[in-house]
């Protein structure tokens, strides 16, 4: 008992002595443009522009609705992105081409112009993977009556460093039986679990938990990975007032290394090691903050209906 008390006292003295005074010079008035974009090959470009604020500023992040956002393709000006709400800008007349360098320039009065450059990825074809799934009754008997096991075999390309990101999205649609224009849409990311030790689980605000796999150990070879998730099959329901349909879409992305580093830096700062100092969030935006990320995606839509919910 005496030895235990001595150890506790020694530990308290040691911890109280381990203090380090750091003189932080923080400009509370400094504010920069935050530019975030996730360019997906063969989709329209969408860019978010806002203003950074000091950590104790009660206003939070400020939305910018009057930015001048210009998009360049292989250093050639291809047009402006127009504001369509909540600080988001887009151009529906442009589609992101594969294997092409893109540059965004955002200009806002009173701020330095910000620039971000990133190369888009080659199109991810269906021939680059095999997909299987099987649904079964949930042995745990939780709220989900059934589960689905997913098997994906990647046919990895040896000529590139590939980083894969896996998502399952549950897309919901409901509408009034009397007024079809009264339609509601909703989409959220469902849980996806794997026992594969090569999988990195990364949580990102707004996207939820994502599963990422790097090809370091199987570059140029086939690699099979198994997941378990909620029932992937379609579900339909109707009552006297409304109709409802839920459908799952599996997304397999190849993402840019910049996107991976950005997600990792967010993860590291959300759950930091108590013995390490916070690290800087990764950015490829010059004169500002944020990320220009690129990816290419293949989507798998499950059209099978669940029998037990339609009986």
C-alpha positions in Angstrom: 0.0 0.0 0.0 2.9 2.4 0.9 4.6 1.6 -2.4 1.3 2.4 -4.3 1.0 5.7 -2.5 4.6 6.6 -3.3 4.0 5.8 -7.0 0.9 7.9 -7.1 2.6 10.9 -5.4 5.6 10.5 -7.8 3.3 10.5 -10.8 1.5 13.6 -9.6 4.7 15.4 -9.1 6.0 14.3 -12.5 2.8 15.4 -14.3 2.7 18.7 -12.5 6.3 19.3 -13.5 5.7 18.5 -17.2 4.4 22.0 -18.2 5.4 24.0 -21.2 4.5 27.6 -21.7 3.9 28.5 -25.3 3.6 32.1 -26.5 1.0 32.0 -29.3 0.7 35.1 -31.4 -2.7 34.9 -33.0 -4.1 37.6 -35.2 -7.8 37.5 -34.2 -8.6 39.8 -37.1 -6.9 37.7 -39.8 -9.3 36.1 -42.1 -8.7 34.2 -45.3 -10.8 32.7 -48.1 -11.8 29.0 -47.6 -12.2 27.1 -50.9 -13.5 23.6 -50.9 -14.3 21.5 -54.0 -14.6 17.8 -54.8 -14.3 17.4 -58.6 -15.6 14.0 -59.9 -14.6 12.9 -63.4 -17.5 13.4 -65.9 -19.6 15.5 -63.4 -20.3 19.2 -63.1 -17.8 21.3 -61.0 -19.2 22.6 -57.7 -17.1 24.9 -55.5 -17.8 26.2 -52.0 -16.4 29.6 -51.0 -16.5 31.1 -47.5 -14.4 33.1 -45.1 -12.4 31.8 -42.1 -13.0 33.3 -38.7 -11.1 33.3 -35.4 -11.9 30.2 -33.2 -13.8 32.3 -30.6 -15.7 34.4 -33.2 -19.4 33.7 -32.4 -20.3 34.4 -36.1 -18.8 31.2 -37.2 -17.7 30.7 -40.9 -19.1 33.3 -43.1 -20.7 32.4 -46.4 -19.6 34.4 -49.4 -22.2 34.9 -52.1 -20.4 37.5 -54.3 -17.1 35.7 -55.2 -15.7 35.7 -58.7 -14.9 32.0 -59.3 -13.0 31.2 -62.5 -12.2 27.6 -63.8 -9.2 26.8 -65.9 -8.6 23.6 -67.8 -4.9 22.9 -68.7 -4.3 26.6 -67.9 -7.0 27.8 -70.3 -9.9 29.8 -69.0 -13.1 27.8 -69.6 -15.7 29.9 -67.7 -17.1 31.3 -64.5 -19.0 29.4 -61.8 -22.2 31.0 -60.7 -23.5 31.2 -57.2 -26.6 29.1 -56.6 -27.0 29.4 -52.8 -25.2 29.0 -49.4 -21.8 29.9 -50.8 -21.8 27.2 -53.5 -20.9 27.9 -57.1 -21.3 25.7 -60.2 -21.4 25.7 -64.0 -23.7 23.0 -65.4 -22.3 23.6 -68.9 -18.9 22.1 -67.9 -18.0 18.5 -67.1 -14.8 17.4 -65.5 -12.6 15.6 -68.1 -10.4 12.6 -67.1 -6.6 13.1 -66.7 -6.8 16.9 -67.0 -5.3 19.6 -64.9 -7.8 22.0 -63.3 -7.2 25.3 -61.6 -9.7 27.4 -59.6 -9.2 31.1 -59.0 -11.5 32.8 -56.5 -11.6 36.5 -56.1 -13.3 38.4 -53.3 -13.1 42.1 -52.5 -10.8 42.8 -49.5 -9.0 39.4 -49.7 -6.1 38.0 -51.6 -7.0 35.9 -54.6 -6.9 32.2 -53.9 -5.8 29.5 -56.3 -6.0 25.7 -56.2 -4.6 23.3 -58.8 -5.2 19.5 -59.1 -5.3 16.9 -61.8 -8.5 14.9 -62.4 -8.3 11.1 -62.4 -8.8 8.6 -65.3 -12.3 7.2 -65.5 -12.9 4.3 -63.2 -14.5 1.6 -65.4 -16.7 -1.3 -64.3 -14.2 -3.7 -65.7 -11.7 -2.7 -62.9 -13.6 -4.6 -60.2 -16.1 -7.4 -59.6 -19.1 -7.0 -57.2 -21.2 -9.5 -55.4 -23.7 -9.3 -52.5 -25.9 -11.5 -50.5 -28.7 -10.5 -48.1 -29.8 -12.6 -45.1 -31.8 -12.3 -41.9 -30.1 -10.4 -39.1 -29.1 -13.0 -36.4 -28.8 -10.3 -33.8 -32.5 -9.4 -34.2 -31.9 -5.6 -34.0 -34.0 -2.9 -35.7 -32.6 -4.0 -39.1 -34.4 -7.2 -40.1 -31.8 -8.1 -42.7 -28.2 -7.4 -43.5 -26.1 -7.7 -46.6 -22.5 -9.0 -47.2 -20.6 -7.4 -50.0 -17.6 -8.8 -51.8 -15.5 -6.6 -54.0 -12.5 -7.8 -56.0 -10.4 -4.9 -57.2 -8.3 -5.4 -60.4 -5.6 -2.9 -59.5 -3.5 -1.1 -62.1 0.2 -1.3 -61.5 0.9 1.9 -63.4 -0.6 4.2 -60.8 -0.8 4.6 -57.0 -4.4 4.0 -56.3 -6.4 5.0 -53.2 -9.9 3.6 -53.0 -12.8 5.0 -51.0 -16.0 3.0 -50.4 -19.4 4.4 -49.6 -23.0 3.1 -49.4 -25.7 5.7 -49.8 -29.3 5.2 -48.9 -31.4 7.4 -51.2 -35.0 8.0 -50.1 -37.9 9.5 -52.0 -41.4 10.1 -50.7 -44.4 11.8 -52.4 -48.0 12.7 -51.8 -50.5 10.4 -53.5 -52.8 13.4 -54.2 -50.0 15.8 -55.3 -47.0 14.2 -57.0 -45.2 17.6 -56.9 -45.1 17.3 -53.1 -42.0 15.2 -53.2 -39.2 14.9 -50.6 -35.7 13.6 -51.3 -33.1 12.5 -48.7 -29.8 10.8 -48.8 -27.4 9.6 -46.1 -24.4 7.3 -45.8 -25.0 4.0 -44.1 -22.7 2.0 -41.9 -20.1 -0.2 -43.8 -17.9 -2.5 -41.8 -15.0 -4.8 -42.7 -12.6 -6.9 -40.7 -9.8 -6.3 -43.3 -6.8 -4.8 -41.4 -5.8 -2.8 -44.5 -8.9 -0.6 -44.3 -8.6 2.9 -42.8 -11.7 4.2 -41.2 -11.8 8.0 -41.5 -14.6 10.2 -40.2 -15.3 13.5 -42.0 -17.9 16.0 -40.9 -20.6 16.1 -43.5 -19.7 12.8 -45.1 -19.6 10.5 -42.0 -17.4 7.5 -41.7 -15.5 6.5 -44.9 -13.5 3.4 -45.6 -10.3 3.9 -47.5 -7.9 1.3 -49.0 -4.4 2.1 -50.4 -2.9 -0.3 -52.9 0.6 -0.3 -51.4 0.5 -4.0 -50.6 -1.2 -5.3 -53.7 -0.3 -2.8 -56.4 -1.0 -4.3 -59.9 -2.7 -7.4 -58.4 -6.3 -8.4 -57.7 -7.4 -7.8 -54.1 -10.7 -9.0 -52.5 -12.3 -7.1 -49.7 -15.5 -8.0 -47.8 -17.9 -5.6 -46.1 -21.1 -6.0 -44.1 -23.9 -3.4 -44.1 -27.6 -2.9 -43.8 -29.9 -4.6 -46.3 -29.0 -3.3 -49.7 -32.3 -4.3 -51.3 -35.0 -1.8 -52.4 -37.8 -1.1 -50.0 -41.2 0.4 -51.0 -44.1 1.4 -48.8 -47.5 3.2 -49.4 -50.3 4.3 -47.2 -53.4 6.4 -47.8 -51.5 9.7 -47.9 -47.9 9.0 -49.1 -45.7 6.6 -51.0 -42.1 5.9 -50.1 -39.1 4.2 -51.8 -35.6 3.6 -50.4 -32.8 2.4 -52.6 -29.1 1.8 -51.9 -26.2 2.8 -54.1 -22.7 1.5 -53.6 -19.9 3.9 -54.6 -16.3 2.9 -55.3 -14.1 5.9 -55.7 -10.5 6.4 -56.7 -9.3 9.5 -54.9 -6.4 11.9 -55.4 -3.5 11.8 -52.9 -4.3 15.4 -51.9 -7.8 14.4 -50.9 -6.5 11.5 -48.9 -4.0 13.7 -47.0 -6.7 16.2 -46.4 -9.0 13.6 -44.9 -6.2 12.1 -42.8 -5.3 15.5 -41.4 -8.9 16.2 -40.4 -9.1 12.7 -38.7 -5.8 13.3 -36.8 -7.1 16.6 -35.4 -10.5 15.3 -34.4 -9.0 12.5 -32.3 -5.4 13.7 -31.5 -2.9 11.6 -29.5 -2.7 13.3 -26.0 1.1 13.4 -26.3 1.3 15.1 -29.7 0.6 18.6 -30.7 -2.3 19.4 -33.2 -1.2 19.4 -36.8 -2.0 21.7 -39.6 -5.0 20.7 -41.8 -3.6 19.8 -45.2 -4.5 22.3 -48.0 -3.5 22.7 -51.6 -5.1 26.2 -51.7 -2.7 29.0 -52.2 -3.3 32.2 -50.1 -6.2 30.5 -48.3 -7.5 27.3 -46.8 -9.4 24.3 -48.0 -9.0 21.6 -50.6 -9.5 20.9 -54.3 -10.0 17.2 -54.3 -10.5 15.0 -57.3 -11.9 11.5 -57.7 -13.4 9.1 -60.2 -16.4 6.9 -59.1 -18.2 3.8 -60.2 -21.7 3.4 -58.9 -23.6 0.1 -58.3 -27.4 0.4 -57.9 -29.2 -2.6 -56.3 -32.6 -3.1 -57.9 -33.6 -6.2 -56.1 -36.6 -5.7 -53.8 -36.7 -7.0 -50.3 -39.4 -9.7 -50.1 -40.1 -9.6 -46.4 -41.0 -5.9 -46.4 -43.3 -6.2 -49.4 -45.4 -9.0 -48.3 
